[in-house]
């Protein structure tokens, strides 16, 4: 079959036909609108079904040849037309072997043509229904295949009727019809002309006064030309939202209605209209000639609450926004001033849609999801919008002096100054330094070089933001909303962030996109969800009789926190620590690595756009010896989180203790062992073993610093690893086919080359690599050492680069290899490959490391705690444990 049509109805028919095993050879639908594809197109494209989006099928009554040719090329045996707003030529209708079938929402021959559901209600039909019929050259006149009907309830509307019956049952009927055709059992019953009707557009001049039940039918039929209307105080007023009133009318204020037999009644529930037959009708909303709509109950007080008088242009924009609300709240017949966005059924995705559609309509408008949650009624929303439009509540404009580059088929815009108290500004000293692109050694831009004075100003801003600013007073759920917004902005800018990460750190772009940036986004979303879930406990204690006691604990933020991060995953390390810190309610001062500051500064820009209050986040590029040391010593900082080398971690811990005994978490060096047993899945062990060493060019804190391979498979393992290394493409990290990019900076490359020289001098066998690649930039060959003995330097010390260090162990010597694996002062990560689950569990229990990977490696997740043992540090990143690193516990005991 082909599907010719559109809308969610068309999508559901398409999806259900496929579920029933029918083959859809093509989908013909309408073109994208405002960059958004029709739901039918979205579903089909996802499945790989050919999709055609022709704006029209014919011109001046004649079929368009190329459209007809495209249609015939798919070879359909049946056209299924669930909902189609286009005129389809007869040579298309009759082309398939089985012809074409169409869905129509009335019991034909009643209500042929447009607005059939509306006319069903307007005419007061007791039954509604739909028809699936065979298309012919008439307007809904073809033979009937099947029909279904349902009773019309007294207060049914177009929406209730459609959602209750016409939509779900119509989908089932279309699928049933196709199956009947496939089985050769589909009838073709000619339509009777007796009782056939086609309702044309009516004019107001033809309107007449009718009884309440007829008015009710007009209103719920949603027909606005002319619709149900009357004249009140000389104005034409259209009526919306009606129900038949049973029993006595409520008390209210009388209102003269032109031509009515008795006055209307404005009550708390709406406007009551009386008929000559003794029945009454309740109308909920009124719309005046100028388009203004009010609750009927507010007719005599409709001007109340308007704190801002709108100009003519603002009124025009307000009506455009009303239409956006109508599009989202499709279940609500009219949008009046008191329409509540959420009480009308809107959900969180609708908030995003509203904000984005309004921003699209009004370019430059800084609207946030939080604004919708704070101003839930249409009137309040418009008041807020107008104030923003006028700049009455405009925040101080963020001024950024970007460094720009045309790279990776885009223009990247990079802030390069210190970010303090919501502003980008030069370092106090005016000093700068060059940040280098490791791919070719060129200067990307100059970056501010923060001083001790800059640290003090940043800490003061963070302290004020915590103690006085809105951040400390904000509801946790609102804080989470801002972090979600920040994650959304990071996702919106993910290609730019990944490009900056690639040129500043040497990360392969595809990895930067997936891991460096992708996991950063996931981390912020994960911790955003924690904001309103931090809980204390109630604790039973011995009572102070004759009184009673209640003891409970509270989890509270620490205050100002410092974060110092490394250069291997610049943005991801920022996210791992900052997201937990902010979710807990703290403010922060962060020092990125001196050689990779750019994504942190871009992050600062996005945080402002997300609405994070000033002073909450401060970013200081510069040296560890100056900025990092001052952060360790500062008396107003209550917590310092650090990722880096063990020697620097020890110095930080000492300074934090001597200054004000600030809380510390340290993620330090590693020499992670990976044990590969002979009963492993060799293909997986080779693939994962290489990843454990060469992932992110080896610049990976949990990289397998030493591989222990069982003797009987050692030679095969090494041979296969070398074979795979030779296939790796070394080159420009922005090239999508590159496997291995440059090392982060020149000094690190030199250190790696020296590391390899030491290995050779100590007697280890250099099987492959060990040299700088002969090309510009800081590239190093993936390297393999074997015959590494336990006493050697390369067996004990971390390379932090693409160097595989391999040692054999005797077959079956599980305890022996465990002893060697644990013979290190580090304990960050570890791994084991074996098919024996008992062996895997035993080894995982015995390995002294914060993380153990079994038959995998590098599999970290935002929900799983990450951190080491021994001299690899203490404290955790990620997971609930990380949140606890940035909270303190207060016990409260009450006597009563």
KOLLUMBA-236253 format. One record per residue (C-alpha): residue number from 1; chain; x, y, z. Coordinates in steps of 0.5 Angstrom, whole numbers. Each point is the difference from the previous one (the first is absolute). Layout:
<nodes>
 num chaine    px    py    pz
 NUM      A     X     Y     Z
...
</nodes>
This chain:
<nodes>
 num chaine    px    py    pz
   1      A     0     0     0
   2      A     2     7     0
   3      A    -3     5     5
   4      A    -2     7    -3
   5      A    -2     5     6
   6      A     3     3     6
   7      A    -1     1     8
   8      A     0    -4     6
   9      A    -6    -4    -3
  10      A     4    -2    -6
  11      A     6    -2     4
  12      A    -4    -4     4
  13      A    -3    -4    -6
  14      A     7     0    -3
  15      A     3    -3     6
  16      A    -6    -5     2
  17      A     0    -3    -8
  18      A     8    -1     1
  19      A    -1    -4     7
  20      A    -6    -4    -4
  21      A     6    -2    -5
  22      A    -3     4    -6
  23      A     6     3    -4
  24      A     0     7    -1
  25      A     4     2    -6
  26      A    -1     8     0
  27      A    -3     5     4
  28      A    -2     7    -3
  29      A    -1     5     5
  30      A     0     8     0
  31      A     6     4     0
  32      A     4     2     7
  33      A    -3     6     3
  34      A     4     5     4
  35      A     6    -6     0
  36      A    -5    -5     3
  37      A    -2    -6    -4
  38      A    -7    -3     0
  39      A     0    -6     6
  40      A    -2    -5    -6
  41      A     7     2    -3
  42      A     4     0     6
  43      A    -3    -7     1
  44      A     2    -2    -7
  45      A     7     3     0
  46      A     1    -4     6
  47      A    -2    -7    -3
  48      A     4     2    -6
  49      A    -6     0    -4
  50      A     0     5    -7
  51      A    -3     6     2
  52      A    -2     5    -5
  53      A    -2     7     2
  54      A    -4     4    -6
  55      A    -3     6     1
  56      A    -5    -1    -5
  57      A    -2    -6    -5
  58      A    -3     4    -6
  59      A     1     7    -3
  60      A    -6     4    -3
  61      A    -4    -7     0
  62      A     5    -4    -3
  63      A     5    -5     3
  64      A     7     2     1
  65      A     4    -5    -4
  66      A     6    -1     5
  67      A    -5    -1     6
  68      A    -4    -6    -4
  69      A     7    -3    -2
  70      A     2     0     7
  71      A    -6    -3     2
  72      A     0    -5    -5
  73      A     7    -2     1
  74      A    -2    -3     7
  75      A    -4    -5    -3
  76      A    -6     0     5
  77      A    -6    -5     0
  78      A    -5     4     4
  79      A     0     8     2
  80      A    -2     0     8
  81      A    -2     8     1
  82      A    -1     0     8
  83      A    -1     8    -1
  84      A     2     4    -6
  85      A     0     8    -1
  86      A     2    -1    -7
  87      A    -3    -1    -6
  88      A     2    -6    -3
  89      A    -1    -1    -8
  90      A    -4    -6    -2
  91      A     5    -3    -4
  92      A     4    -1     7
  93      A    -7    -2     3
  94      A    -1    -6    -5
  95      A     7    -2    -1
  96      A     1    -5     5
  97      A    -3    -7    -1
  98      A    -5     0     5
  99      A    -1     8     0
 100      A     0     5     6
 101      A    -4     0     6
 102      A    -1     6     4
 103      A    -3     1     8
 104      A    -5     6     1
 105      A    -3     2     7
 106      A    -7    -1    -2
 107      A    -5    -5    -1
 108      A    -1     1    -8
 109      A    -4     2    -3
 110      A    -1     5     5
 111      A     5     6     1
 112      A     4    -1    -6
 113      A     6     5    -1
 114      A     4     4     5
 115      A    -2     1     8
 116      A    -4    -6     0
 117      A     1    -1     8
 118      A    -2     7     1
 119      A    -6    -1    -4
 120      A    -2    -6     3
 121      A     0     4     7
 122      A    -3     6    -3
 123      A    -6    -4    -3
 124      A    -1    -3     7
 125      A     1    -7    -3
 126      A    -2    -6     5
 127      A     6    -4    -4
 128      A     7     1    -2
 129      A     4    -4    -4
 130      A     5    -1    -6
 131      A     0    -3    -6
 132      A     6    -4    -4
 133      A    -2     1    -7
 134      A     3    -2    -7
 135      A     2     7    -4
 136      A    -3     2    -6
 137      A     0     7    -4
 138      A    -6     3     5
 139      A     1     3     6
 140      A    -1    -5     6
 141      A    -5    -4    -5
 142      A     4    -7    -1
 143      A    -2    -7     2
 144      A     0    -1     7
 145      A     5    -6     3
 146      A    -2     1     7
 147      A    -4     4     5
 148      A     0     1     8
 149      A    -4     4     4
 150      A    -1     3     7
 151      A    -5     4     5
 152      A     1     7     0
 153      A     0     2     8
 154      A    -3     6     2
 155      A     6     4     1
 156      A     5    -3    -5
 157      A     4     5    -4
 158      A     4    -1    -6
 159      A     6    -2     4
 160      A    -3    -5     5
 161      A    -4    -3    -6
 162      A     7    -1    -4
 163      A     4    -2     6
 164      A    -5    -5     3
 165      A    -2    -3    -7
 166      A     1     2    -7
 167      A     8     0     2
 168      A     1    -6     3
 169      A    -5    -4    -4
 170      A     1     3    -6
 171      A     7    -2     0
 172      A    -2    -8     1
 173      A    -5     1    -5
 174      A     5     2    -5
 175      A     5    -6     1
 176      A    -6    -4     0
 177      A    -2     2    -7
 178      A     7    -1    -2
 179      A    -1    -7     2
 180      A    -6    -1    -3
 181      A     2     2    -7
 182      A     6    -5     1
 183      A    -4    -5     2
 184      A    -5     1    -6
 185      A    -6     1     4
 186      A    -1     8     0
 187      A    -7     2    -2
 188      A    -1     6    -5
 189      A    -7     3     2
 190      A    -3     5    -4
 191      A    -2     7     4
 192      A    -7     1     0
 193      A    -2     8    -2
 194      A    -6     0     5
 195      A     3     3     6
 196      A     6     3    -3
 197      A     2     7     2
 198      A     6     5    -1
 199      A     0     6     5
 200      A     3     6    -3
 201      A     3     6     3
 202      A    -5     4     3
 203      A     0     8     1
 204      A    -2     4     6
 205      A    -5     3    -4
 206      A    -4    -6     0
 207      A     0    -1     7
 208      A    -6    -1     4
 209      A    -2     0     8
 210      A    -1    -7     2
 211      A    -1    -4     6
 212      A     5    -2     6
 213      A     1    -7    -3
 214      A     1     2    -7
 215      A     5     6     3
 216      A     4    -6     4
 217      A     1    -4    -6
 218      A     2     6    -4
 219      A     5     2     5
 220      A     3    -7     1
 221      A     0    -1    -7
 222      A     6     5     0
 223      A    -3     3    -6
 224      A     2     7     0
 225      A    -3     3    -7
 226      A    -5     2     3
 227      A     1    -4     6
 228      A    -5     1     6
 229      A     0     8     1
 230      A    -4     5     3
 231      A     0     7     1
 232      A     1     3     7
 233      A     1     8     2
 234      A     0     1    -8
 235      A     6    -5    -1
 236      A     0    -6    -4
 237      A     2    -6     5
 238      A     2    -7    -2
 239      A    -2    -5     5
 240      A     5    -6     2
 241      A     0    -6     5
 242      A    -7    -2     1
 243      A    -4    -5     4
 244      A    -8    -1     1
 245      A    -1     2     7
 246      A    -4    -5     4
 247      A    -4     3     6
 248      A    -1     7     3
 249      A     4     5    -3
 250      A     6     3     5
 251      A    -1     7     3
 252      A     3     5    -4
 253      A     0     7    -3
 254      A    -5     1    -6
 255      A     3     2    -7
 256      A    -5     2    -6
 257      A     1    -4    -6
 258      A    -3     3    -6
 259      A    -5    -4    -3
 260      A    -1    -5     6
 261      A    -7    -1     3
 262      A     4     1     7
 263      A     6     3     2
 264      A     6    -4     1
 265      A     4    -1     7
 266      A     7     1     1
 267      A     2    -5     6
 268      A     6    -3     3
 269      A     0    -6    -5
 270      A    -2     4    -6
 271      A    -5     3    -4
 272      A    -7    -3     0
 273      A    -5     1    -6
 274      A    -7    -2     1
 275      A    -4    -2    -6
 276      A    -8     0    -1
 277      A     0    -7     1
 278      A     2     0     7
 279      A     7    -3    -1
 280      A     6     4     2
 281      A     7     0    -3
 282      A     7     2     4
 283      A     5     3    -4
 284      A     7     0     2
 285      A     4     6    -4
 286      A    -2     6    -4
 287      A     4     3    -6
 288      A    -1     7    -2
 289      A     1     3    -7
 290      A     7     2     2
 291      A     2    -7     1
 292      A     1     1     8
 293      A    -3    -6     3
 294      A    -2    -1     7
 295      A    -3    -5     5
 296      A    -8     2     0
 297      A     0     0     7
 298      A     5     6     0
 299      A    -5     4    -5
 300      A    -1     6     5
 301      A     7     0     3
 302      A     4    -2    -6
 303      A     5     6     1
 304      A     3    -2     6
 305      A     7    -3     1
 306      A     3     4    -6
 307      A     6     3     3
 308      A     3     2    -7
 309      A    -4     3    -5
 310      A     2    -3    -7
 311      A     2     4    -6
 312      A    -4    -2    -7
 313      A     7    -4    -2
 314      A     0    -3     6
 315      A    -7    -2     0
 316      A     1    -3    -7
 317      A     6    -4     3
 318      A    -4    -2     6
 319      A    -5    -3    -5
 320      A     5    -4    -4
 321      A     2    -3     7
 322      A    -7    -2     1
 323      A     0    -4    -6
 324      A     6    -3     2
 325      A    -3    -2     6
 326      A    -6    -3    -4
 327      A     4    -4    -4
 328      A     3    -3     6
 329      A    -6    -1     4
 330      A    -4    -3    -5
 331      A    -5    -3     5
 332      A    -2     7     2
 333      A    -6     3    -4
 334      A     3     8     2
 335      A     6     3     3
 336      A    -3     5     4
 337      A     4     5     5
 338      A    -1    -5     6
 339      A     2    -6    -4
 340      A     5    -4     4
 341      A     5    -3    -4
 342      A     1    -6     5
 343      A    -7    -1     2
 344      A    -2    -1    -7
 345      A     5    -6    -1
 346      A     6     3    -2
 347      A     7    -4     2
 348      A     7     1     0
 349      A     1    -1    -7
 350      A    -5     5    -2
 351      A     3     5     4
 352      A     6    -1    -4
 353      A    -4     1    -6
 354      A    -3     6     2
 355      A     6     4     2
 356      A     4    -2    -7
 357      A    -6     2    -4
 358      A    -1     6     4
 359      A     8     1    -1
 360      A    -1    -1    -8
 361      A    -6     5     0
 362      A     4     5     3
 363      A     7     0    -2
 364      A     5     2     6
 365      A    -5    -2     6
 366      A     3    -3     6
 367      A    -5    -4     2
 368      A     1    -6     5
 369      A    -4    -6     2
 370      A     0     3     7
 371      A    -4     5    -3
 372      A    -6    -4    -2
 373      A     0    -4     7
 374      A     0     7     4
 375      A    -5     3    -5
 376      A    -5    -5    -1
 377      A    -6     4    -2
 378      A    -1     3    -7
 379      A    -1     7     3
 380      A     6    -1     4
 381      A     4    -3    -5
 382      A    -1     6    -5
 383      A     1     5     6
 384      A     7    -3     1
 385      A     2    -1    -8
 386      A    -2     8    -1
 387      A     5     2     6
 388      A     5    -4    -3
 389      A    -1     2    -7
 390      A     0     7     3
 391      A     7    -1     4
 392      A    -4     2     6
 393      A     3    -6     4
 394      A     6    -1    -5
 395      A     7    -3     4
 396      A     6     4    -2
 397      A     3    -2    -7
 398      A     5    -5     0
 399      A     6     3    -4
 400      A     5    -5    -3
 401      A     6     1    -4
 402      A     1    -6    -4
 403      A     5    -4    -3
 404      A    -3    -3    -7
 405      A     3    -5    -4
 406      A    -3    -3    -7
 407      A     1    -7     2
 408      A    -3    -7    -1
 409      A    -5     3    -5
 410      A    -3     5     5
 411      A     2     7     3
 412      A     2    -2     8
 413      A    -1     6     5
 414      A     5    -1     6
 415      A     0     5     6
 416      A     7     1     2
 417      A     0     4     6
 418      A    -1    -2     8
 419      A    -8    -1     2
 420      A    -1     4     6
 421      A    -7     1     3
 422      A    -4     0    -6
 423      A     5     4    -5
 424      A     6    -2    -4
 425      A     6     5     2
 426      A     7     0    -1
 427      A     5    -3     5
 428      A     1     6     6
 429      A     8     0    -3
 430      A    -2     0    -7
 431      A     4    -6    -1
 432      A    -2    -5    -6
 433      A     3    -6    -2
 434      A     0    -4    -7
 435      A    -5    -7     0
 436      A     3    -4    -6
 437      A    -3    -5    -5
 438      A     4    -7     1
 439      A    -2    -2    -7
 440      A     5     5    -3
 441      A     3     4     6
 442      A    -4     6    -2
 443      A    -2     6     5
 444      A    -8    -1     0
 445      A    -1     7     4
 446      A     3     4     6
 447      A    -3    -2     7
 448      A    -1     4     6
 449      A     5    -2     6
 450      A    -3     1     6
 451      A     3     2     6
 452      A    -1    -1     8
 453      A    -4     7     0
 454      A    -4    -3    -5
 455      A    -1    -6     4
 456      A    -2     4     6
 457      A    -5     4    -4
 458      A    -3    -7    -3
 459      A    -1    -3     7
 460      A    -3     7     3
 461      A    -5    -1    -6
 462      A    -2    -7     1
 463      A    -1     1     8
 464      A    -4     6    -2
 465      A    -4    -4    -5
 466      A    -1    -6     6
 467      A    -2     5     6
 468      A    -4     5    -3
 469      A    -1    -1    -8
 470      A    -6    -4    -2
 471      A     3    -7    -1
 472      A     1    -1     7
 473      A    -8     2     1
 474      A    -2    -4    -6
 475      A    -5    -6     0
 476      A     4    -7    -1
 477      A    -4    -1    -6
 478      A     1     7    -3
 479      A     7    -1     1
 480      A    -1    -7    -4
 481      A    -4     3    -5
 482      A     6     5    -2
 483      A     5    -6     0
 484      A    -4    -3    -5
 485      A     0     6    -4
 486      A     7     1     0
 487      A     1    -8    -2
 488      A    -5     2    -6
 489      A     4     6    -2
 490      A     6    -4     0
 491      A    -3    -5    -4
 492      A    -2     5    -5
 493      A     7     2     0
 494      A     3    -7     0
 495      A     3     1    -7
 496      A     4     6     2
 497      A     2    -2     7
 498      A     3    -7    -4
 499      A     3     4    -5
 500      A     3     5     6
 501      A     2    -6     4
 502      A     3    -3    -6
 503      A     5     6    -2
 504      A     2     1     7
 505      A     1    -7     3
 506      A     1    -4    -6
 507      A    -6    -4     1
 508      A    -2    -4    -6
 509      A    -7     4    -2
 510      A    -4    -6     0
 511      A     2    -2     7
 512      A     0     7     2
 513      A    -8     0    -3
 514      A    -2    -7     4
 515      A     4     0     6
 516      A     4     7     2
 517      A    -7     4    -2
 518      A    -5    -5     0
 519      A     2    -3     7
 520      A     0     7     3
 521      A    -7     1    -3
 522      A    -2    -6     4
 523      A     3     2     6
 524      A    -4     6     1
 525      A    -6    -3    -2
 526      A     1    -6     5
 527      A     2     5     6
 528      A    -6     5    -2
 529      A    -4    -6     2
 530      A     3     0     6
 531      A    -2     7     3
 532      A    -6    -1     3
 533      A     1    -7     2
 534      A     5     1     6
 535      A    -3    -2     6
 536      A     2    -1     7
 537      A    -2    -5     5
 538      A    -5    -1     7
 539      A     4    -3     5
 540      A    -3    -4     6
 541      A     4     2     7
 542      A    -1    -1     7
 543      A    -6     5     3
 544      A     2     5     5
 545      A    -6    -2     4
 546      A    -5     3     2
 547      A     1     4    -6
 548      A     1    -3    -7
 549      A     5     1    -6
 550      A     0     0    -7
 551      A     7     0    -4
 552      A     1     1    -7
 553      A     6     1    -5
 554      A     0     5    -5
 555      A     5     0    -6
 556      A     3     7    -2
 557      A     4     3    -5
 558      A     7     2     2
 559      A     1     7    -2
 560      A     5     2    -5
 561      A     4    -6    -3
 562      A     7     0    -5
 563      A     0    -5    -5
 564      A     7    -1    -4
 565      A     0    -4    -6
 566      A     5    -4    -5
 567      A     1     1    -7
 568      A    -2    -7    -3
 569      A    -7     1     0
 570      A    -1     8     1
 571      A    -8     0     0
 572      A    -1    -7     3
 573      A     4     1     6
 574      A    -3     7     1
 575      A    -7    -3    -1
 576      A     1    -6     5
 577      A     2     4     6
 578      A    -4     7    -2
 579      A    -7    -4    -1
 580      A     0    -3     7
 581      A     3     6     3
 582      A    -6     5    -3
 583      A    -5    -6     1
 584      A     1     0     7
 585      A    -1     8     1
 586      A     8     2     0
 587      A     3     6    -4
 588      A     7    -1    -3
 589      A     6     2    -3
 590      A     4    -4    -5
 591      A     7     0    -3
 592      A     0    -4    -6
 593      A     7    -3    -2
 594      A     4     6    -3
 595      A     1    -4    -6
 596      A    -7    -1    -2
 597      A    -4     6     3
 598      A    -5     1    -6
 599      A    -6    -5     1
 600      A     0     2     7
 601      A    -1     8    -2
 602      A    -5    -2    -5
 603      A    -4    -4     5
 604      A     0     7     4
 605      A    -3     3    -5
 606      A    -6    -5    -1
 607      A    -1     0     8
 608      A    -2     7    -1
 609      A    -5    -1    -6
 610      A    -3    -6     4
 611      A    -1     5     6
 612      A     5    -2     5
 613      A     0     6     5
 614      A     7     4     0
 615      A     5    -2     4
 616      A    -2    -7     1
 617      A     5    -2    -5
 618      A     7     3    -1
 619      A     5    -3    -5
 620      A     7     2     1
 621      A     5    -2    -5
 622      A     8     0     2
 623      A     5    -4     3
 624      A    -1    -5     6
 625      A     6     3     4
 626      A    -4     7     0
 627      A    -7    -1     0
 628      A     0    -7     2
 629      A     4     1     6
 630      A    -4     6     2
 631      A    -7    -4     0
 632      A     3    -5     4
 633      A     2     5     5
 634      A    -6     5     0
 635      A    -4     0     7
 636      A    -7     1    -4
 637      A     1    -6    -4
 638      A    -4    -6     4
 639      A     2    -6    -5
 640      A     5    -1    -5
 641      A    -1    -5    -6
 642      A     6    -2    -4
 643      A     2    -5    -5
 644      A     7     0    -2
 645      A     7    -4     2
 646      A     1    -3     7
 647      A     6     5     2
 648      A    -4     6    -2
 649      A    -6    -3     4
 650      A     4    -1     6
 651      A     2     7     0
 652      A    -7     3    -1
 653      A    -2    -5     6
 654      A     5     3     4
 655      A    -2     7    -1
 656      A    -7    -1     1
 657      A     2    -3     7
 658      A     4     6     2
 659      A    -4     6    -3
 660      A    -7    -2     3
 661      A    -1    -8     0
 662      A    -4     1    -6
 663      A    -3    -7    -3
 664      A     3    -3    -5
 665      A    -1    -5    -6
 666      A     6    -3    -4
 667      A     0    -4    -6
 668      A     7    -1    -2
 669      A     5    -4    -4
 670      A    -1    -8    -1
 671      A     4    -6    -3
 672      A    -6    -4    -1
 673      A     1    -7    -1
 674      A    -4    -4    -6
 675      A     1    -8     1
 676      A    -2    -4    -6
 677      A    -1    -7     1
 678      A     1    -6    -5
 679      A    -8    -1     0
 680      A    -2     6    -2
 681      A    -3     2    -7
 682      A     6     2    -4
 683      A    -3     5    -5
 684      A    -3     4     6
 685      A     6     0     4
 686      A     4     2    -6
 687      A    -5     6    -1
 688      A    -1     2     7
 689      A     7    -1     2
 690      A     2     5    -6
 691      A    -6     5     3
 692      A     3    -1     7
 693      A     6     3    -2
 694      A    -1     4    -6
 695      A    -6     3     1
 696      A     0     8     0
 697      A     8    -1    -3
 698      A     1    -3     7
 699      A    -1     6     4
 700      A    -5    -3     4
 701      A     0     0     8
 702      A    -3    -8     0
 703      A     4    -2    -6
 704      A     3    -7     1
 705      A     7     2     2
 706      A     2    -8     0
 707      A    -2    -6    -3
 708      A     1    -7     3
 709      A    -1    -5    -6
 710      A     0    -7     2
 711      A     6    -4    -3
 712      A    -4    -4    -5
 713      A    -3     5    -4
 714      A     5     6     1
 715      A     3    -1    -7
 716      A    -7     0    -4
 717      A    -2     6     4
 718      A     6     4    -1
 719      A     0    -2    -8
 720      A    -7     2     0
 721      A     0     6     3
 722      A     6     2    -4
 723      A    -4    -2    -6
 724      A    -6     5     2
 725      A     5     6     2
 726      A     3     0    -8
 727      A    -8     1    -2
 728      A    -1     6     5
 729      A     0     7    -4
 730      A     4     5     3
 731      A    -1     7    -2
 732      A    -4     6     1
 733      A    -5    -1     5
 734      A    -6     4    -4
 735      A     1    -5    -5
 736      A    -6    -5     1
 737      A     4    -6    -2
 738      A     6     2     5
 739      A     1    -5     6
 740      A     6     3     3
 741      A     1     7     1
 742      A     6     4     3
 743      A     2     0     7
 744      A    -3     6     4
 745      A     6     4     1
 746      A     8     1    -2
 747      A     2    -2     7
 748      A    -4    -6     1
 749      A     3    -3    -7
 750      A     7     1     2
 751      A    -2    -3     7
 752      A    -3    -6    -4
 753      A     6    -1    -4
 754      A     5     0     6
 755      A    -5    -5     3
 756      A     1    -5    -6
 757      A     8     2     0
 758      A     0    -3     7
 759      A    -4    -6    -1
 760      A     5    -2    -6
 761      A     6     2     5
 762      A    -3    -5     5
 763      A     0    -6    -4
 764      A    -8     0    -2
 765      A    -1    -2    -7
 766      A    -3     6    -5
 767      A    -4    -4    -5
 768      A    -3     6    -3
 769      A     0     8     0
 770      A     4     4     5
 771      A     1     5    -5
 772      A    -3     7    -1
 773      A    -4     0    -7
 774      A     4     4    -6
 775      A    -5     5    -1
 776      A    -2     7     3
 777      A    -3     0     7
 778      A     1    -4     6
 779      A    -2    -7    -3
 780      A     3    -7     3
 781      A     0    -7    -2
 782      A    -5    -5     4
 783      A     6    -4     3
 784      A     0    -7     3
 785      A     5    -2     5
 786      A     1    -8     2
 787      A     4    -4     5
 788      A    -1     6     5
 789      A     3    -2     7
 790      A    -3     2     7
 791      A     6     4     2
 792      A     0     4    -7
 793      A    -2     8     0
 794      A    -5    -1    -5
 795      A    -3    -6     4
 796      A    -1     5     6
 797      A    -2     7    -3
 798      A    -5     2    -4
 799      A     1     3    -7
 800      A    -7     3    -1
 801      A     1    -1    -7
 802      A     0    -5    -6
 803      A     5    -5     3
 804      A    -3    -8     1
 805      A     5    -3     6
 806      A    -1    -7    -1
 807      A     2    -6     5
 808      A    -1    -7     0
 809      A    -2    -5     6
 810      A     0    -7     0
 811      A    -6    -4    -2
 812      A    -5    -1     6
 813      A     4     4     5
 814      A    -6     4     2
 815      A     2     2     7
 816      A     7     2    -3
 817      A    -2     5    -5
 818      A    -5     3     5
 819      A     6     1     5
 820      A     4     4    -6
 821      A    -6     4    -2
 822      A    -1     2     7
 823      A     7     2     1
 824      A    -1     7    -2
 825      A    -1     6     4
 826      A    -6     2    -4
 827      A    -7    -3     0
 828      A    -4     4    -5
 829      A    -3    -5    -5
 830      A     1    -7    -2
 831      A    -2    -6    -5
 832      A    -1    -7    -1
 833      A    -1    -4    -7
 834      A    -3    -7     1
 835      A    -6    -5    -1
 836      A     0    -3     7
 837      A    -5     4     4
 838      A     3    -3     6
 839      A     7     2    -2
 840      A    -3     7    -2
 841      A    -3     1     7
 842      A     6    -2     4
 843      A     5     4    -4
 844      A    -5     6     1
 845      A     0    -1     7
 846      A     7     0     1
 847      A     2     6    -4
 848      A     1     6     4
 849      A    -3     5    -4
 850      A    -6     5     0
 851      A    -2    -3    -7
 852      A     0    -7    -3
 853      A    -2    -1    -7
 854      A    -2    -7    -2
 855      A     1    -2    -7
 856      A    -1     7    -2
 857      A     4     7     1
 858      A    -1     7     1
 859      A    -7    -1     1
 860      A    -2     6     5
 861      A    -7     3     1
 862      A    -2     6     3
 863      A    -4    -4     5
 864      A     6    -5     2
 865      A     5     3     5
 866      A     7     1    -2
 867      A     6     1     4
 868      A     6    -4     3
 869      A     3    -3     6
 870      A     7     1     3
 871      A     4     6    -3
 872      A    -5     0    -6
 873      A    -4     5     5
 874      A    -6    -1     3
 875      A    -7     3    -1
 876      A    -5    -1    -6
 877      A    -2     3    -6
 878      A    -6    -2    -3
 879      A    -6    -4     3
 880      A    -4     2     6
 881      A     7    -1     4
 882      A     3     7    -4
 883      A    -6     4     3
 884      A     2    -2     7
 885      A     7     3    -1
 886      A    -4     7    -1
 887      A    -4    -1     6
 888      A     0     0     7
 889      A    -5    -3     5
 890      A    -3     4     6
 891      A    -4    -4     6
 892      A    -5     4     3
 893      A    -4    -2     7
 894      A    -6     3     2
 895      A    -3    -1     7
 896      A    -8     0     1
</nodes>
